[in-house]
């Protein structure tokens, strides 16, 4: 985790047992665990704050690009311009009736 090897950890544990003593060691370990937990919580809070700031900056950048693109499109195609209606064919193509295939002899029908 912090570059502490297992032998170094054993040496620190033995020194803590000698200098603190077996009677007070559980209380000291609880206190150390409490403070390590608090530091991890603060680090997690700090990291999430930085991530939120980065996300917000990316969103602002995306919104700026969107606004610029929207303005470009609106310049090309203004909302108050009158566009011609699309060409409508004068006649609609005939719709085949469901009985149309029945009128063709079976030998002349196209294969599906």
C-alpha positions, 0 to 999 in steps of 0.5 A: 500500500505505502511501500511497506513490506511484510517484514517491515510490518512485522518489525513495526508490530513488534516494536508497537507491542514492546513500547505500547504494551499488550494492555494498551495496544487494542485501544491504540489500534482502535484509535489508529483505525479510526483516524485512518478511516477518517483520512480515507473518507476525506480523501474520497470526498476530495477525489469525488469533488475533483471528479465533479468539477471535471465533469462540470467543466466537460459539460460546460464545454459541451454546452458551448460547442452545442450553442455554437453549432446551434447558432451556425445552423440557425444562421444557415436556416433562419426560423422566419424564412419561408421554405418551399413545400416539398413537391407532391406528385399529382397522382398517387401510384395505384395500390395493388389489391389483395386479389391481384395475385389471384387474377394472375395464373399460377404459372405466370406469378413471380416467385417470392 
